[in-house]
Amino acid sequence: MFSSLLPKPEHATHDTIPVSIIKESRRSALIVSPGISDRTKTHVIPNPNTADKTLSELHVSSDGSLDYAKTIALAQDSKVAVQATYEDTIPLKERYPNLKHHFPRYTLQNCPDKSLATCVEETRELIEKLISQSDGATEKSEGASFVNFTPSGMGDPDDGGKTIEIRDYKEDPMLPPKFKLRKNRHKEPSPPPPILKSSSNTKVTKELKDQWKIPSAVSNWKNNQGFSISLDKRVNATGMGGASVESSINVEKFSSLSSALENAHNQARDDIRIRNQRRKEQAIQEQRDKESQLRELLERTRTERLGKRPGDDLRNIGKKSRR
């Protein structure tokens, strides 16, 4: 293939001019005659000193220049496409983006050969094979096969070998697995690399130790172990062991506040007691009223029954029936 030395620019509109450099060789197998008007427009003279890979024909165009594309294509095969220019190397989809192609779509009825039917049959057989393997179906064995085994080595020379019978046996699919899957036991990671630091030669003074001294935590609410803690440690733990700090809390009227709270509490308790007593008296009065009403109703019913004579009801019924 002969083409330009540099690639074509991205937005270039002109065609690239093919460039080729022909070197003269003393061992030339061909003599080109542009004036001959035959089909190939070449005149070939064989060279017995040339190698087997030398071109046997050169094709010359009408203007007398050498047609490299046709020469190389016919030297290899008549069906080979030679890329002689830069445009030949560009794919057709990029060279013609709006090109619409209509490839023939054959079916089993209009296919000219048996390639489509063969492809369909092979695909069907492959799918059936995969399905049978996934379902766990096993192929039927054709019976036992016998193999003659002859050992090779320092054995008995009179030994003629052994006959081995190979047979496929059915396996129960409900059997437990033969092999156990073990977990991948990872090794412990290597220890981290040591961090090298320069040793400090400074001596720790008492003042520095006191600054870093953290007092023990003493709680005024929790003492699960039942230790006896002195008062000075409790005071130091609460932060009141240092210099006296002026308190911003007004403690002048604490007694009056406590007495006022106590009076309010007593007054509320008295109000609740009085209210409960009134509710109890009201419930007792309602119960008495209901009992008096029931008593009056009973007396009225009794007097009505005593005021009637015996047989009055039968007389009234006889009068109604006569009417």
One Martini backbone bead per residue (centre of mass of N, CA, C, O) as a GRO file, in nm:
protein
  323
    1MET     BB    1   0.096   0.036   0.023
    2PHE     BB    2   0.031   0.372  -0.093
    3SER     BB    3   0.097   0.677   0.081
    4SER     BB    4   0.105   0.921   0.273
    5LEU     BB    5   0.306   1.022   0.536
    6LEU     BB    6   0.068   1.192   0.630
    7PRO     BB    7  -0.208   1.264   0.770
    8LYS     BB    8  -0.515   1.367   0.742
    9PRO     BB    9  -0.688   1.618   0.805
   10GLU     BB   10  -0.984   1.668   0.960
   11HIS     BB   11  -1.093   1.944   0.764
   12ALA     BB   12  -1.029   1.838   0.490
   13THR     BB   13  -1.114   1.860   0.122
   14HIS     BB   14  -0.880   1.744  -0.004
   15ASP     BB   15  -0.690   1.530  -0.168
   16THR     BB   16  -0.466   1.287  -0.135
   17ILE     BB   17  -0.142   1.244  -0.237
   18PRO     BB   18   0.026   0.998  -0.356
   19VAL     BB   19   0.331   0.855  -0.227
   20SER     BB   20   0.628   0.740  -0.406
   21ILE     BB   21   0.933   0.545  -0.392
   22ILE     BB   22   1.165   0.461  -0.643
   23LYS     BB   23   1.401   0.210  -0.666
   24GLU     BB   24   1.675   0.110  -0.807
   25SER     BB   25   1.734  -0.215  -0.964
   26ARG     BB   26   1.929  -0.459  -1.096
   27ARG     BB   27   1.712  -0.693  -1.008
   28SER     BB   28   1.505  -0.692  -1.257
   29ALA     BB   29   1.201  -0.858  -1.374
   30LEU     BB   30   1.099  -0.590  -1.526
   31ILE     BB   31   0.951  -0.443  -1.827
   32VAL     BB   32   0.811  -0.142  -1.915
   33SER     BB   33   0.542  -0.084  -2.166
   34PRO     BB   34   0.330   0.178  -2.242
   35GLY     BB   35   0.260   0.123  -2.562
   36ILE     BB   36   0.097  -0.114  -2.504
   37SER     BB   37  -0.250  -0.244  -2.605
   38ASP     BB   38  -0.331  -0.426  -2.393
   39ARG     BB   39  -0.496  -0.518  -2.113
   40THR     BB   40  -0.238  -0.469  -1.907
   41LYS     BB   41  -0.006  -0.286  -2.021
   42THR     BB   42   0.227  -0.513  -2.032
   43HIS     BB   43   0.577  -0.620  -2.018
   44VAL     BB   44   0.708  -0.944  -1.972
   45ILE     BB   45   1.021  -1.043  -1.817
   46PRO     BB   46   1.186  -1.297  -1.713
   47ASN     BB   47   1.377  -1.375  -1.410
   48PRO     BB   48   1.588  -1.623  -1.296
   49ASN     BB   49   1.720  -1.452  -1.032
   50THR     BB   50   1.467  -1.441  -0.889
   51ALA     BB   51   1.234  -1.456  -0.670
   52ASP     BB   52   0.917  -1.573  -0.573
   53LYS     BB   53   0.809  -1.267  -0.465
   54THR     BB   54   0.805  -1.153  -0.736
   55LEU     BB   55   0.669  -0.970  -0.965
   56SER     BB   56   0.513  -1.054  -1.287
   57GLU     BB   57   0.333  -0.780  -1.295
   58LEU     BB   58   0.266  -0.465  -1.459
   59HIS     BB   59   0.057  -0.175  -1.430
   60VAL     BB   60  -0.041   0.064  -1.676
   61SER     BB   61  -0.150   0.350  -1.744
   62SER     BB   62  -0.238   0.580  -1.989
   63ASP     BB   63  -0.005   0.796  -1.884
   64GLY     BB   64   0.243   0.585  -1.777
   65SER     BB   65   0.172   0.506  -1.496
   66LEU     BB   66   0.181   0.329  -1.208
   67ASP     BB   67  -0.043   0.071  -1.091
   68TYR     BB   68  -0.040  -0.040  -0.775
   69ALA     BB   69  -0.315  -0.156  -0.701
   70LYS     BB   70  -0.346  -0.358  -0.940
   71THR     BB   71  -0.080  -0.506  -0.902
   72ILE     BB   72  -0.126  -0.614  -0.611
   73ALA     BB   73  -0.404  -0.748  -0.650
   74LEU     BB   74  -0.313  -0.951  -0.884
   75ALA     BB   75  -0.080  -1.083  -0.722
   76GLN     BB   76  -0.271  -1.206  -0.506
   77ASP     BB   77  -0.585  -1.121  -0.583
   78SER     BB   78  -0.877  -1.038  -0.747
   79LYS     BB   79  -1.045  -0.988  -0.450
   80VAL     BB   80  -0.852  -0.776  -0.356
   81ALA     BB   81  -0.835  -0.486  -0.154
   82VAL     BB   82  -0.667  -0.186  -0.214
   83GLN     BB   83  -0.491   0.062  -0.021
   84ALA     BB   84  -0.381   0.361  -0.186
   85THR     BB   85  -0.534   0.561   0.000
   86TYR     BB   86  -0.666   0.738   0.258
   87GLU     BB   87  -0.975   0.685   0.194
   88ASP     BB   88  -0.953   0.367   0.212
   89THR     BB   89  -0.910   0.367   0.541
   90ILE     BB   90  -1.192   0.461   0.568
   91PRO     BB   91  -1.477   0.395   0.681
   92LEU     BB   92  -1.796   0.382   0.555
   93LYS     BB   93  -1.946   0.514   0.801
   94GLU     BB   94  -1.762   0.775   0.789
   95ARG     BB   95  -1.778   0.847   0.484
   96TYR     BB   96  -2.103   0.740   0.493
   97PRO     BB   97  -2.340   0.824   0.720
   98ASN     BB   98  -2.617   0.836   0.511
   99LEU     BB   99  -2.611   0.546   0.433
  100LYS     BB  100  -2.833   0.315   0.272
  101HIS     BB  101  -2.889  -0.023   0.345
  102HIS     BB  102  -2.995  -0.345   0.176
  103PHE     BB  103  -3.010  -0.634   0.307
  104PRO     BB  104  -3.071  -0.954   0.276
  105ARG     BB  105  -3.361  -1.141   0.412
  106TYR     BB  106  -3.367  -1.456   0.488
  107THR     BB  107  -3.542  -1.757   0.467
  108LEU     BB  108  -3.633  -2.085   0.459
  109GLN     BB  109  -3.777  -2.047   0.172
  110ASN     BB  110  -3.566  -1.818   0.016
  111CYS     BB  111  -3.313  -1.973   0.044
  112PRO     BB  112  -3.062  -2.077  -0.173
  113ASP     BB  113  -2.951  -2.239   0.067
  114LYS     BB  114  -2.853  -2.446   0.366
  115SER     BB  115  -2.739  -2.248   0.587
  116LEU     BB  116  -2.990  -2.167   0.756
  117ALA     BB  117  -3.084  -2.453   0.835
  118THR     BB  118  -2.820  -2.536   0.972
  119CYS     BB  119  -2.817  -2.313   1.188
  120VAL     BB  120  -3.087  -2.387   1.322
  121GLU     BB  121  -3.014  -2.680   1.400
  122GLU     BB  122  -2.763  -2.618   1.573
  123THR     BB  123  -2.906  -2.433   1.775
  124ARG     BB  124  -3.113  -2.639   1.878
  125GLU     BB  125  -2.909  -2.850   1.983
  126LEU     BB  126  -2.762  -2.662   2.182
  127ILE     BB  127  -3.008  -2.588   2.359
  128GLU     BB  128  -3.084  -2.877   2.442
  129LYS     BB  129  -2.816  -2.939   2.579
  130LEU     BB  130  -2.827  -2.715   2.796
  131ILE     BB  131  -3.098  -2.800   2.923
  132SER     BB  132  -3.016  -3.090   3.004
  133GLN     BB  133  -2.782  -3.001   3.191
  134SER     BB  134  -2.954  -2.821   3.388
  135ASP     BB  135  -3.162  -3.063   3.467
  136GLY     BB  136  -2.971  -3.338   3.502
  137ALA     BB  137  -2.944  -3.494   3.251
  138THR     BB  138  -2.851  -3.810   3.130
  139GLU     BB  139  -2.691  -4.000   2.927
  140LYS     BB  140  -2.715  -4.278   2.755
  141SER     BB  141  -2.566  -4.565   2.778
  142GLU     BB  142  -2.415  -4.813   2.551
  143GLY     BB  143  -2.251  -4.951   2.762
  144ALA     BB  144  -1.988  -5.144   2.765
  145SER     BB  145  -1.632  -5.086   2.762
  146PHE     BB  146  -1.325  -5.205   2.615
  147VAL     BB  147  -0.980  -5.202   2.739
  148ASN     BB  148  -0.647  -5.231   2.650
  149PHE     BB  149  -0.387  -5.285   2.890
  150THR     BB  150  -0.037  -5.189   2.868
  151PRO     BB  151   0.231  -5.203   3.045
  152SER     BB  152   0.502  -4.976   3.110
  153GLY     BB  153   0.810  -5.141   3.192
  154MET     BB  154   0.945  -5.338   3.466
  155GLY     BB  155   0.805  -5.610   3.382
  156ASP     BB  156   0.646  -5.868   3.268
  157PRO     BB  157   0.692  -5.997   2.952
  158ASP     BB  158   0.440  -6.210   2.958
  159ASP     BB  159   0.258  -5.979   2.996
  160GLY     BB  160  -0.032  -5.883   2.801
  161GLY     BB  161  -0.228  -5.755   3.000
  162LYS     BB  162  -0.538  -5.567   3.026
  163THR     BB  163  -0.893  -5.569   3.076
  164ILE     BB  164  -1.109  -5.290   3.062
  165GLU     BB  165  -1.411  -5.193   3.212
  166ILE     BB  166  -1.651  -4.953   3.095
  167ARG     BB  167  -1.901  -4.799   3.311
  168ASP     BB  168  -2.215  -4.647   3.358
  169TYR     BB  169  -2.351  -4.510   3.652
  170LYS     BB  170  -2.598  -4.433   3.848
  171GLU     BB  171  -2.688  -4.140   4.035
  172ASP     BB  172  -2.791  -4.013   4.323
  173PRO     BB  173  -2.923  -3.689   4.368
  174MET     BB  174  -2.964  -3.724   4.707
  175LEU     BB  175  -2.687  -3.711   4.772
  176PRO     BB  176  -2.440  -3.610   4.934
  177PRO     BB  177  -2.172  -3.441   4.934
  178LYS     BB  178  -1.832  -3.522   4.889
  179PHE     BB  179  -1.748  -3.225   4.923
  180LYS     BB  180  -1.597  -2.970   5.107
  181LEU     BB  181  -1.638  -2.632   5.181
  182ARG     BB  182  -1.386  -2.420   5.244
  183LYS     BB  183  -1.255  -2.169   5.388
  184ASN     BB  184  -1.069  -1.888   5.352
  185ARG     BB  185  -0.769  -1.880   5.516
  186HIS     BB  186  -0.637  -1.618   5.640
  187LYS     BB  187  -0.374  -1.453   5.704
  188GLU     BB  188  -0.194  -1.280   5.902
  189PRO     BB  189  -0.091  -0.985   5.924
  190SER     BB  190   0.152  -0.790   5.918
  191PRO     BB  191   0.324  -0.599   6.097
  192PRO     BB  192   0.379  -0.296   6.161
  193PRO     BB  193   0.585  -0.059   6.112
  194PRO     BB  194   0.817   0.104   6.264
  195ILE     BB  195   0.847   0.409   6.447
  196LEU     BB  196   1.091   0.639   6.419
  197LYS     BB  197   1.234   0.815   6.699
  198SER     BB  198   1.351   1.065   6.876
  199SER     BB  199   1.495   1.096   7.168
  200SER     BB  200   1.415   1.250   7.470
  201ASN     BB  201   1.630   1.437   7.709
  202THR     BB  202   1.416   1.553   7.876
  203LYS     BB  203   1.331   1.649   8.191
  204VAL     BB  204   1.097   1.587   8.436
  205THR     BB  205   0.928   1.794   8.624
  206LYS     BB  206   0.723   1.876   8.883
  207GLU     BB  207   0.543   2.082   8.741
  208LEU     BB  208   0.468   1.895   8.503
  209LYS     BB  209   0.339   1.675   8.674
  210ASP     BB  210   0.117   1.855   8.802
  211GLN     BB  211  -0.021   1.927   8.533
  212TRP     BB  212  -0.073   1.605   8.461
  213LYS     BB  213  -0.253   1.577   8.704
  214ILE     BB  214  -0.529   1.360   8.772
  215PRO     BB  215  -0.793   1.348   8.945
  216SER     BB  216  -1.011   1.172   9.103
  217ALA     BB  217  -1.326   1.051   9.068
  218VAL     BB  218  -1.593   1.204   9.261
  219SER     BB  219  -1.905   1.110   9.376
  220ASN     BB  220  -2.220   1.230   9.528
  221TRP     BB  221  -2.414   0.969   9.425
  222LYS     BB  222  -2.191   0.744   9.375
  223ASN     BB  223  -2.123   0.417   9.574
  224ASN     BB  224  -2.093   0.098   9.507
  225GLN     BB  225  -1.847   0.001   9.706
  226GLY     BB  226  -1.845   0.172   9.987
  227PHE     BB  227  -1.660   0.404  10.022
  228SER     BB  228  -1.459   0.613  10.221
  229ILE     BB  229  -1.487   0.958  10.175
  230SER     BB  230  -1.350   1.237  10.208
  231LEU     BB  231  -1.422   1.572  10.216
  232ASP     BB  232  -1.180   1.693  10.059
  233LYS     BB  233  -1.227   1.521   9.802
  234ARG     BB  234  -1.509   1.622   9.743
  235VAL     BB  235  -1.436   1.920   9.716
  236ASN     BB  236  -1.225   1.884   9.487
  237ALA     BB  237  -1.421   1.748   9.282
  238THR     BB  238  -1.623   2.006   9.272
  239GLY     BB  239  -1.420   2.275   9.272
  240MET     BB  240  -1.402   2.405   9.596
  241GLY     BB  241  -1.087   2.389   9.696
  242GLY     BB  242  -1.006   2.652   9.628
  243ALA     BB  243  -1.068   2.946   9.587
  244SER     BB  244  -1.281   3.176   9.672
  245VAL     BB  245  -1.598   3.219   9.530
  246GLU     BB  246  -1.819   3.431   9.419
  247SER     BB  247  -2.149   3.438   9.462
  248SER     BB  248  -2.452   3.482   9.242
  249ILE     BB  249  -2.645   3.397   9.471
  250ASN     BB  250  -2.952   3.459   9.628
  251VAL     BB  251  -2.983   3.398  10.003
  252GLU     BB  252  -3.192   3.580  10.169
  253LYS     BB  253  -3.499   3.437  10.075
  254PHE     BB  254  -3.517   3.126  10.139
  255SER     BB  255  -3.715   3.107  10.381
  256SER     BB  256  -3.958   3.245  10.244
  257LEU     BB  257  -3.976   3.047  10.007
  258SER     BB  258  -4.021   2.786  10.170
  259SER     BB  259  -4.277   2.883  10.322
  260ALA     BB  260  -4.448   2.942  10.071
  261LEU     BB  261  -4.440   2.653   9.959
  262GLU     BB  262  -4.568   2.519  10.209
  263ASN     BB  263  -4.837   2.676  10.208
  264ALA     BB  264  -4.926   2.594   9.924
  265HIS     BB  265  -4.931   2.292   9.983
  266ASN     BB  266  -5.139   2.297  10.214
  267GLN     BB  267  -5.368   2.439  10.059
  268ALA     BB  268  -5.399   2.220   9.842
  269ARG     BB  269  -5.469   1.989  10.037
  270ASP     BB  270  -5.724   2.122  10.156
  271ASP     BB  271  -5.884   2.150   9.895
  272ILE     BB  272  -5.894   1.849   9.830
  273ARG     BB  273  -6.036   1.757  10.091
  274ILE     BB  274  -6.295   1.928  10.059
  275ARG     BB  275  -6.382   1.820   9.780
  276ASN     BB  276  -6.410   1.523   9.867
  277GLN     BB  277  -6.623   1.570  10.087
  278ARG     BB  278  -6.845   1.688   9.906
  279ARG     BB  279  -6.873   1.445   9.719
  280LYS     BB  280  -6.957   1.247   9.941
  281GLU     BB  281  -7.212   1.397  10.040
  282GLN     BB  282  -7.357   1.398   9.766
  283ALA     BB  283  -7.374   1.089   9.733
  284ILE     BB  284  -7.541   1.039   9.993
  285GLN     BB  285  -7.787   1.216   9.915
  286GLU     BB  286  -7.864   1.062   9.657
  287GLN     BB  287  -7.917   0.792   9.798
  288ARG     BB  288  -8.147   0.894   9.979
  289ASP     BB  289  -8.343   0.986   9.755
  290LYS     BB  290  -8.379   0.708   9.622
  291GLU     BB  291  -8.493   0.564   9.871
  292SER     BB  292  -8.744   0.748   9.910
  293GLN     BB  293  -8.874   0.693   9.634
  294LEU     BB  294  -8.903   0.388   9.671
  295ARG     BB  295  -9.079   0.401   9.922
  296GLU     BB  296  -9.319   0.559   9.799
  297LEU     BB  297  -9.381   0.353   9.575
  298LEU     BB  298  -9.446   0.121   9.768
  299GLU     BB  299  -9.684   0.254   9.924
  300ARG     BB  300  -9.867   0.309   9.679
  301THR     BB  301  -9.897   0.015   9.588
  302ARG     BB  302 -10.017  -0.094   9.850
  303THR     BB  303 -10.276   0.087   9.863
  304GLU     BB  304 -10.397  -0.005   9.593
  305ARG     BB  305 -10.430  -0.304   9.672
  306LEU     BB  306 -10.608  -0.256   9.933
  307GLY     BB  307 -10.858  -0.094   9.785
  308LYS     BB  308 -10.928  -0.354   9.659
  309ARG     BB  309 -11.147  -0.601   9.576
  310PRO     BB  310 -11.246  -0.915   9.556
  311GLY     BB  311 -11.345  -0.965   9.207
  312ASP     BB  312 -11.319  -0.706   9.023
  313ASP     BB  313 -11.179  -0.819   8.775
  314LEU     BB  314 -11.401  -1.023   8.685
  315ARG     BB  315 -11.630  -0.819   8.645
  316ASN     BB  316 -11.501  -0.645   8.430
  317ILE     BB  317 -11.474  -0.874   8.220
  318GLY     BB  318 -11.784  -0.940   8.194
  319LYS     BB  319 -11.876  -0.663   8.092
  320LYS     BB  320 -11.704  -0.660   7.830
  321SER     BB  321 -11.832  -0.920   7.701
  322ARG     BB  322 -12.127  -0.814   7.675
  323ARG     BB  323 -12.054  -0.570   7.489
   0.00000   0.00000   0.00000
